[in-house]
């Protein structure tokens, strides 16, 4: 019972967080990538794609979007991701 109620609280916080991120304009790919980075830390683009289930062809677009929303900082401050 304790585990179930704790899990329910964690899931509802996660749902509330996702909803808040949608309200500021993030799409599903941005949310998946951001949460994956929070959970796993710094990763290569290919690993971000695997962990977040976002197509590799979209990863750099999504990373640039997260930078423009100030959720991430670019390792190259004067240029966009490739």
C-alpha positions in Angstrom: 0.0 0.0 0.0 2.8 2.5 0.9 4.6 1.8 -2.4 1.4 2.1 -4.4 0.5 5.5 -2.9 4.1 6.7 -3.3 4.1 5.6 -6.9 0.7 7.3 -7.5 2.1 10.6 -6.0 5.2 10.3 -8.2 3.2 9.6 -11.3 0.8 12.5 -10.6 3.7 14.9 -10.1 5.2 13.7 -13.3 1.9 14.2 -15.1 1.6 17.7 -13.6 5.1 18.5 -14.7 4.5 17.3 -18.2 1.3 19.4 -18.4 3.1 22.5 -17.2 5.8 21.9 -19.8 3.1 21.6 -22.5 1.5 24.9 -21.3 4.7 26.8 -21.8 4.9 25.5 -25.4 7.0 22.3 -25.3 6.0 19.5 -27.6 6.1 15.8 -26.8 9.6 15.3 -28.2 11.0 18.2 -26.2 9.4 16.8 -23.0 10.7 13.3 -23.6 14.3 14.6 -24.3 14.3 16.9 -21.4 13.1 14.3 -18.9 15.6 11.8 -20.3 18.4 14.3 -19.8 17.3 15.0 -16.2 17.2 11.3 -15.5 20.4 10.3 -17.2 22.6 13.4 -17.3 24.8 14.5 -20.2 24.7 12.1 -23.2 25.6 11.9 -26.8 22.8 12.6 -29.3 22.5 9.0 -30.3 22.1 8.0 -26.6 19.5 10.8 -26.1 17.5 9.4 -29.0 17.6 5.8 -27.6 16.8 6.9 -24.0 13.9 9.2 -25.0 12.5 7.2 -27.9 12.7 10.3 -30.1 13.9 9.7 -33.7 17.6 10.5 -34.1 16.7 12.6 -37.2 14.8 15.0 -34.8 17.3 15.1 -31.9 19.2 18.3 -32.9 16.0 20.1 -33.8 14.6 19.2 -30.4 17.9 20.2 -28.6 17.9 23.6 -30.3 14.2 24.0 -29.3 15.1 23.3 -25.7 17.9 25.8 -25.9 15.5 28.5 -27.3 13.1 27.8 -24.4 16.1 28.1 -21.9 15.6 24.6 -20.7 19.2 23.7 -21.9 22.3 25.6 -22.6 24.3 24.9 -25.7 27.8 23.6 -25.4 28.5 26.0 -28.3 27.0 29.3 -27.1 27.5 31.1 -30.4 26.0 28.5 -32.8 23.2 26.1 -33.0 23.6 22.3 -32.7 24.4 20.8 -36.2 
